[in-house]
Amino acid sequence: MDCTYEEFMQYIEEEDIKFIRLAFCDVFGTPKNISIMPNDLERALKHGIPINGSFIAGFAEKTMSELFLHPDLSTTTLLPWRPDHGKVIRMFCDITYHDGTPFEADTRKILKDAVAKAKEQGIRFQFGSRLEFYLFKTDEDGNPTDIPYDQAGYMDIAPLDRGENVRREICLTLEKMGIEPINSHHEAGPGQNEIDFKSSDPLKAADNVSTFITVVKTIAARNGLYADFSPKPLKGYPGNGYHINLRACTDSGEQILPFAIAGILKHIKECTVFFNPKEDSYDRLGEGSAPRFITWSRDNRNQLIRIPPTTGTHHYAQLRSPDANSNPYIANALLIESALDGILNKSELGQSTNEVPELSSVGLEVLPLSLKEAREKAGESEFVKKVLDDSVAGCYLG
């Protein structure tokens, strides 16, 4: 929302807004917020709203004192599931110390810095997202069970697909919040669903992922269900991925995507712990269509990076290893920095792998096979140290 403070306050009055949620996340990407009243917004914009950082994961490593939230008015959106009378809006925030110095563990700021670095080089990125999740039934007390909401399969329809109305409600809610869904469908697992949404600049894309997960969990709960984004909710069934679509171009329109992909492939091992930060992340990788090898392809969906067939000039690369346990701000920042390394050094993209990897795996590099190995790779990485503050990286290294 691009407007003056006076125009914004007029909007608040006209829309009967009574609560403002100031949103941020911890180093793991877990959404957090504090609510203020409209008459406190001016103070928030001028000075920030204090919070106790010592109780936020990854923040206590840097400070035991107050931190301050500074709302970004451009991220304002209504929360459609809240009452129409006394409406609630939400806006994302930057985090600083008392003197206004940016807080090192603010992962949104880490992504902003990566975007600014790319801009200085005349390079622009766009990111899109595709997330999978399971819908599980809840018990009489509202606690999640391991019973899927349906037994439908890939792209099945009702009545087998019982989740279509839930997906419909999710998509309509996202539209009201300024996020454009591209498509939605039932995935291969029982009760498993997928929703893709339109690409945008890297910061908005990360904001959208955070919003999306909140919306899905909220709508599921309102329907008496539990939405599970974890990498491997059910043994023997497909896991949940968070596929990231990436576009890269120069201000002059130069084709640089192959260089970007080469840079990402170069740094993927040392970045894996941030894309796949939990033990069960490694139960998913290498299972079904989830990638195991460090490869790319134009055709094979089992590869780590795929360049899907597109029309016109809208070429993009899809990274298929991440899961929704990752922090989208860190994920996007690492992808930008990796891609920049490839672009600025004009790194050569090796030959594509179009065969099924298991049939031709001799000599192919492999992603870390466990959380322990992924932590070791990141801990040894000079690249990670350049991108992430030690306090942030340390939270992932155990």
ROLUM-204954 format. One record per residue (C-alpha): x, y, z. Coordinates in nm, 3 decimals, padded with zeros to 5 digits. Last residue first. Example, Ala and Ser with C-alpha at 12.3 -4.5 7.8 and 13.67 -1.06 7.14 Angstrom:
2
{atom {01.367 -00.106 00.714}},
{atom {01.230 -00.450 00.780}},
This chain:
398
{atom {02.338 -02.759 01.618}},
{atom {02.446 -02.607 01.288}},
{atom {02.116 -02.441 01.208}},
{atom {02.116 -02.196 01.498}},
{atom {02.483 -02.126 01.430}},
{atom {02.404 -01.989 01.085}},
{atom {02.190 -01.715 01.237}},
{atom {02.429 -01.617 01.517}},
{atom {02.726 -01.636 01.280}},
{atom {02.564 -01.378 01.052}},
{atom {02.473 -01.521 00.714}},
{atom {02.601 -01.440 00.365}},
{atom {02.979 -01.430 00.404}},
{atom {02.987 -01.716 00.656}},
{atom {02.779 -01.930 00.421}},
{atom {03.036 -01.881 00.143}},
{atom {03.326 -01.966 00.375}},
{atom {03.165 -02.305 00.425}},
{atom {03.298 -02.558 00.677}},
{atom {02.996 -02.528 00.907}},
{atom {02.762 -02.556 00.610}},
{atom {02.912 -02.888 00.498}},
{atom {02.912 -03.023 00.854}},
{atom {02.550 -02.926 00.908}},
{atom {02.448 -03.104 00.588}},
{atom {02.636 -03.417 00.699}},
{atom {02.458 -03.422 01.035}},
{atom {02.121 -03.354 00.874}},
{atom {02.171 -03.661 00.659}},
{atom {02.250 -03.772 00.305}},
{atom {02.401 -03.443 00.189}},
{atom {02.319 -03.393 -00.180}},
{atom {02.502 -03.625 -00.419}},
{atom {02.753 -03.557 -00.694}},
{atom {02.720 -03.774 -01.002}},
{atom {03.017 -03.993 -01.094}},
{atom {02.818 -04.312 -01.133}},
{atom {02.450 -04.226 -01.098}},
{atom {02.332 -04.345 -01.437}},
{atom {02.031 -04.563 -01.366}},
{atom {01.955 -04.401 -01.031}},
{atom {01.956 -04.061 -01.202}},
{atom {01.663 -04.131 -01.438}},
{atom {01.802 -03.999 -01.765}},
{atom {01.796 -03.635 -01.869}},
{atom {02.112 -03.521 -01.697}},
{atom {02.218 -03.183 -01.833}},
{atom {02.579 -03.108 -01.925}},
{atom {02.764 -02.862 -01.707}},
{atom {02.675 -02.496 -01.663}},
{atom {02.986 -02.283 -01.705}},
{atom {03.038 -02.015 -01.444}},
{atom {03.025 -01.663 -01.583}},
{atom {03.210 -01.539 -01.272}},
{atom {02.955 -01.264 -01.207}},
{atom {02.665 -01.492 -01.298}},
{atom {02.773 -01.798 -01.100}},
{atom {02.853 -01.602 -00.786}},
{atom {02.533 -01.404 -00.832}},
{atom {02.333 -01.728 -00.845}},
{atom {02.477 -01.842 -00.513}},
{atom {02.407 -01.502 -00.352}},
{atom {02.053 -01.496 -00.489}},
{atom {01.985 -01.855 -00.385}},
{atom {02.124 -01.793 -00.037}},
{atom {01.901 -01.486 00.007}},
{atom {01.594 -01.671 -00.121}},
{atom {01.642 -01.958 00.124}},
{atom {01.721 -01.725 00.415}},
{atom {01.401 -01.528 00.357}},
{atom {01.198 -01.844 00.293}},
{atom {01.304 -01.999 00.628}},
{atom {01.314 -02.372 00.563}},
{atom {01.076 -02.620 00.724}},
{atom {00.869 -02.584 00.406}},
{atom {01.094 -02.817 00.208}},
{atom {01.377 -02.743 -00.032}},
{atom {01.505 -02.994 -00.294}},
{atom {01.317 -02.898 -00.611}},
{atom {01.490 -02.586 -00.742}},
{atom {01.295 -02.474 -01.049}},
{atom {01.468 -02.268 -01.315}},
{atom {01.292 -02.007 -01.523}},
{atom {01.244 -01.907 -01.884}},
{atom {00.980 -01.644 -01.955}},
{atom {01.108 -01.547 -02.300}},
{atom {00.820 -01.681 -02.507}},
{atom {00.670 -02.018 -02.422}},
{atom {00.793 -02.243 -02.147}},
{atom {00.943 -02.590 -02.110}},
{atom {01.052 -02.644 -01.749}},
{atom {01.415 -02.582 -01.653}},
{atom {01.468 -02.834 -01.374}},
{atom {01.708 -02.820 -01.085}},
{atom {01.754 -03.114 -00.848}},
{atom {01.644 -03.364 -01.110}},
{atom {01.350 -03.601 -01.072}},
{atom {01.125 -03.396 -01.303}},
{atom {01.332 -03.495 -01.608}},
{atom {01.294 -03.271 -01.911}},
{atom {01.513 -02.963 -01.915}},
{atom {01.761 -03.112 -01.671}},
{atom {01.985 -03.032 -01.378}},
{atom {02.198 -03.237 -01.143}},
{atom {02.320 -03.251 -00.785}},
{atom {02.173 -03.593 -00.703}},
{atom {01.908 -03.679 -00.444}},
{atom {01.596 -03.517 -00.582}},
{atom {01.237 -03.572 -00.462}},
{atom {01.039 -03.760 -00.731}},
{atom {00.986 -04.071 -00.521}},
{atom {01.231 -04.074 -00.230}},
{atom {01.581 -03.931 -00.281}},
{atom {01.518 -03.649 -00.036}},
{atom {01.210 -03.718 00.178}},
{atom {01.370 -03.904 00.470}},
{atom {01.640 -03.636 00.461}},
{atom {01.395 -03.360 00.553}},
{atom {01.286 -03.585 00.840}},
{atom {01.594 -03.479 01.039}},
{atom {01.515 -03.109 01.001}},
{atom {01.686 -02.811 00.830}},
{atom {01.631 -02.888 00.460}},
{atom {01.680 -02.564 00.266}},
{atom {01.909 -02.417 00.534}},
{atom {02.095 -02.746 00.582}},
{atom {02.135 -02.769 00.204}},
{atom {02.338 -02.449 00.166}},
{atom {02.685 -02.610 00.180}},
{atom {02.581 -02.878 -00.067}},
{atom {02.399 -02.635 -00.299}},
{atom {02.693 -02.400 -00.354}},
{atom {02.814 -02.504 -00.701}},
{atom {02.467 -02.609 -00.818}},
{atom {02.339 -02.260 -00.734}},
{atom {02.625 -02.094 -00.920}},
{atom {02.572 -02.309 -01.230}},
{atom {02.200 -02.227 -01.222}},
{atom {02.277 -01.854 -01.218}},
{atom {02.521 -01.889 -01.510}},
{atom {02.254 -02.075 -01.710}},
{atom {01.995 -01.803 -01.623}},
{atom {02.206 -01.515 -01.754}},
{atom {02.032 -01.413 -02.076}},
{atom {02.102 -01.040 -02.114}},
{atom {01.796 -00.812 -02.092}},
{atom {01.987 -00.486 -02.040}},
{atom {01.879 -00.454 -01.676}},
{atom {02.007 -00.808 -01.632}},
{atom {01.790 -01.114 -01.590}},
{atom {01.723 -01.393 -01.343}},
{atom {01.413 -01.606 -01.291}},
{atom {01.376 -01.854 -01.007}},
{atom {01.104 -02.105 -00.923}},
{atom {01.127 -02.252 -00.572}},
{atom {00.973 -02.590 -00.497}},
{atom {00.869 -02.638 -00.136}},
{atom {00.824 -03.013 -00.113}},
{atom {00.601 -03.241 00.091}},
{atom {00.678 -03.612 00.099}},
{atom {00.517 -03.888 -00.105}},
{atom {00.385 -04.193 00.080}},
{atom {00.554 -04.495 00.239}},
{atom {00.594 -04.326 00.575}},
{atom {00.345 -04.044 00.626}},
{atom {00.426 -03.683 00.725}},
{atom {00.758 -03.668 00.535}},
{atom {00.877 -03.313 00.467}},
{atom {00.648 -03.135 00.716}},
{atom {00.381 -02.908 00.567}},
{atom {00.094 -03.053 00.774}},
{atom {-00.246 -02.883 00.759}},
{atom {-00.478 -02.995 01.040}},
{atom {-00.853 -03.017 00.986}},
{atom {-01.174 -02.897 01.153}},
{atom {-01.263 -02.667 00.864}},
{atom {-01.155 -02.353 01.049}},
{atom {-00.831 -02.537 01.130}},
{atom {-00.765 -02.596 00.759}},
{atom {-00.834 -02.230 00.683}},
{atom {-00.584 -02.118 00.949}},
{atom {-00.311 -02.368 00.853}},
{atom {-00.342 -02.275 00.485}},
{atom {-00.347 -01.901 00.556}},
{atom {-00.041 -01.914 00.784}},
{atom {00.154 -02.120 00.530}},
{atom {00.059 -01.878 00.253}},
{atom {00.153 -01.567 00.451}},
{atom {00.506 -01.694 00.514}},
{atom {00.535 -01.797 00.150}},
{atom {00.403 -01.458 00.038}},
{atom {00.655 -01.266 00.250}},
{atom {00.928 -01.472 00.083}},
{atom {00.792 -01.385 -00.263}},
{atom {00.754 -01.020 -00.162}},
{atom {01.122 -01.010 -00.076}},
{atom {01.238 -01.195 -00.389}},
{atom {01.033 -00.992 -00.640}},
{atom {00.723 -01.172 -00.764}},
{atom {00.620 -01.509 -00.902}},
{atom {00.259 -01.626 -00.907}},
{atom {00.131 -01.896 -00.680}},
{atom {00.125 -02.274 -00.682}},
{atom {-00.102 -02.482 -00.457}},
{atom {-00.051 -02.850 -00.385}},
{atom {-00.253 -03.101 -00.184}},
{atom {-00.201 -03.430 -00.002}},
{atom {-00.494 -03.602 00.172}},
{atom {-00.373 -03.940 00.048}},
{atom {-00.045 -03.879 -00.141}},
{atom {-00.021 -03.805 -00.514}},
{atom {-00.129 -03.440 -00.506}},
{atom {-00.477 -03.292 -00.524}},
{atom {-00.488 -02.969 -00.720}},
{atom {-00.427 -02.595 -00.716}},
{atom {-00.333 -02.346 -00.985}},
{atom {-00.182 -02.003 -01.039}},
{atom {-00.266 -01.846 -00.703}},
{atom {-00.225 -01.466 -00.694}},
{atom {-00.139 -01.318 -00.354}},
{atom {-00.294 -00.979 -00.278}},
{atom {-00.461 -01.071 00.052}},
{atom {-00.808 -01.109 -00.100}},
{atom {-00.652 -01.339 -00.359}},
{atom {-00.499 -01.553 -00.083}},
{atom {-00.841 -01.593 00.080}},
{atom {-00.995 -01.706 -00.250}},
{atom {-00.714 -01.959 -00.295}},
{atom {-00.749 -02.098 00.058}},
{atom {-01.128 -02.127 00.031}},
{atom {-01.093 -02.314 -00.299}},
{atom {-00.825 -02.541 -00.150}},
{atom {-01.062 -02.628 00.135}},
{atom {-01.344 -02.688 -00.114}},
{atom {-01.121 -02.920 -00.319}},
{atom {-00.998 -03.117 -00.017}},
{atom {-01.242 -03.407 -00.037}},
{atom {-01.086 -03.544 -00.355}},
{atom {-01.253 -03.882 -00.403}},
{atom {-01.592 -03.708 -00.439}},
{atom {-01.454 -03.506 -00.601}},
{atom {-01.163 -03.501 -00.844}},
{atom {-00.829 -03.680 -00.865}},
{atom {-00.525 -03.475 -00.967}},
{atom {-00.283 -03.728 -00.815}},
{atom {-00.454 -03.962 -00.573}},
{atom {-00.754 -03.952 -00.340}},
{atom {-00.771 -04.131 -00.004}},
{atom {-00.918 -03.841 00.192}},
{atom {-00.869 -03.628 00.505}},
{atom {-00.563 -03.831 00.597}},
{atom {-00.562 -04.000 00.942}},
{atom {-00.239 -03.921 01.129}},
{atom {-00.428 -03.726 01.396}},
{atom {-00.414 -03.356 01.480}},
{atom {-00.564 -03.231 01.809}},
{atom {-00.904 -03.060 01.793}},
{atom {-01.033 -03.216 02.115}},
{atom {-01.266 -03.454 01.928}},
{atom {-00.975 -03.569 01.711}},
{atom {-00.841 -03.392 01.403}},
{atom {-00.839 -03.515 01.043}},
{atom {-00.527 -03.460 00.836}},
{atom {-00.470 -03.238 00.532}},
{atom {-00.127 -03.287 00.378}},
{atom {00.083 -03.009 00.230}},
{atom {00.268 -02.922 -00.090}},
{atom {00.413 -02.585 -00.182}},
{atom {00.494 -02.428 -00.519}},
{atom {00.666 -02.092 -00.508}},
{atom {00.772 -01.818 -00.747}},
{atom {01.081 -01.601 -00.734}},
{atom {01.198 -01.308 -00.945}},
{atom {01.553 -01.182 -00.969}},
{atom {01.711 -00.865 -01.103}},
{atom {02.072 -00.799 -01.195}},
{atom {02.228 -00.458 -01.261}},
{atom {02.527 -00.536 -01.040}},
{atom {02.412 -00.290 -00.773}},
{atom {02.069 -00.455 -00.797}},
{atom {02.220 -00.791 -00.704}},
{atom {02.373 -00.645 -00.388}},
{atom {02.043 -00.477 -00.301}},
{atom {01.857 -00.808 -00.334}},
{atom {02.112 -00.980 -00.109}},
{atom {02.081 -00.701 00.150}},
{atom {01.701 -00.725 00.147}},
{atom {01.730 -01.101 00.204}},
{atom {01.943 -01.051 00.514}},
{atom {01.698 -00.781 00.628}},
{atom {01.412 -01.033 00.615}},
{atom {01.635 -01.269 00.812}},
{atom {01.651 -01.028 01.105}},
{atom {01.936 -01.198 01.293}},
{atom {02.176 -00.906 01.241}},
{atom {01.937 -00.645 01.384}},
{atom {01.957 -00.321 01.185}},
{atom {02.092 -00.026 01.387}},
{atom {01.806 00.205 01.488}},
{atom {01.951 00.305 01.825}},
{atom {01.721 00.070 02.017}},
{atom {01.824 -00.229 01.803}},
{atom {01.642 -00.296 01.481}},
{atom {01.385 -00.529 01.324}},
{atom {01.202 -00.470 00.996}},
{atom {00.831 -00.543 00.998}},
{atom {00.560 -00.718 00.799}},
{atom {00.208 -00.577 00.804}},
{atom {-00.121 -00.727 00.918}},
{atom {-00.471 -00.586 00.926}},
{atom {-00.759 -00.674 01.158}},
{atom {-01.118 -00.556 01.120}},
{atom {-01.336 -00.424 01.403}},
{atom {-01.658 -00.537 01.239}},
{atom {-01.584 -00.761 00.941}},
{atom {-01.455 -01.028 01.182}},
{atom {-01.120 -01.204 01.108}},
{atom {-01.093 -01.460 00.829}},
{atom {-01.007 -01.194 00.570}},
{atom {-00.687 -01.077 00.744}},
{atom {-00.648 -00.741 00.571}},
{atom {-00.316 -00.662 00.408}},
{atom {-00.035 -00.413 00.463}},
{atom {00.301 -00.499 00.306}},
{atom {00.364 -00.146 00.171}},
{atom {00.323 -00.007 00.523}},
{atom {00.648 -00.172 00.637}},
{atom {00.625 -00.178 01.016}},
{atom {00.932 -00.109 01.233}},
{atom {00.969 -00.363 01.515}},
{atom {01.218 -00.280 01.790}},
{atom {01.444 -00.507 01.993}},
{atom {01.467 -00.495 02.369}},
{atom {01.765 -00.639 02.556}},
{atom {01.899 -00.993 02.586}},
{atom {02.087 -00.960 02.259}},
{atom {02.265 -01.152 01.984}},
{atom {02.225 -01.520 02.080}},
{atom {01.887 -01.428 02.230}},
{atom {01.752 -01.370 01.880}},
{atom {01.790 -01.721 01.739}},
{atom {01.452 -01.844 01.860}},
{atom {01.258 -01.554 02.015}},
{atom {01.231 -01.539 02.396}},
{atom {01.533 -01.313 02.445}},
{atom {01.404 -01.071 02.182}},
{atom {01.161 -00.899 02.418}},
{atom {00.968 -00.664 02.191}},
{atom {00.967 -00.285 02.152}},
{atom {00.748 -00.112 01.890}},
{atom {00.933 00.116 01.650}},
{atom {01.029 00.482 01.684}},
{atom {00.862 00.680 01.409}},
{atom {00.647 00.418 01.235}},
{atom {00.550 00.238 01.555}},
{atom {00.475 00.566 01.733}},
{atom {00.246 00.668 01.446}},
{atom {00.078 00.326 01.458}},
{atom {-00.012 00.344 01.827}},
{atom {-00.354 00.507 01.767}},
{atom {-00.439 00.215 01.537}},
{atom {-00.413 -00.038 01.822}},
{atom {-00.121 -00.277 01.841}},
{atom {-00.093 -00.651 01.795}},
{atom {00.234 -00.847 01.823}},
{atom {00.344 -01.109 01.575}},
{atom {00.550 -01.420 01.512}},
{atom {00.578 -01.652 01.211}},
{atom {00.835 -01.934 01.234}},
{atom {01.099 -01.873 00.967}},
{atom {01.376 -02.060 01.146}},
{atom {01.557 -01.740 01.243}},
{atom {01.241 -01.603 01.406}},
{atom {00.969 -01.435 01.205}},
{atom {00.808 -01.093 01.176}},
{atom {00.453 -00.954 01.185}},
{atom {00.308 -00.638 01.337}},
{atom {-00.064 -00.706 01.368}},
{atom {-00.282 -00.397 01.358}},
{atom {-00.619 -00.404 01.534}},
{atom {-00.928 -00.184 01.514}},
{atom {-00.982 -00.137 01.141}},
{atom {-01.324 00.007 01.057}},
{atom {-01.243 00.019 00.683}},
{atom {-01.306 00.394 00.655}},
{atom {-01.107 00.471 00.971}},
{atom {-00.808 00.260 00.875}},
{atom {-00.810 00.400 00.521}},
{atom {-00.811 00.754 00.660}},
{atom {-00.515 00.658 00.876}},
{atom {-00.334 00.538 00.563}},
{atom {-00.408 00.858 00.376}},
{atom {-00.265 01.061 00.663}},
{atom {00.045 00.840 00.680}},
{atom {00.100 00.889 00.308}},
{atom {00.031 00.616 00.053}},
{atom {00.174 00.314 -00.128}},
{atom {00.000 00.000 00.000}},
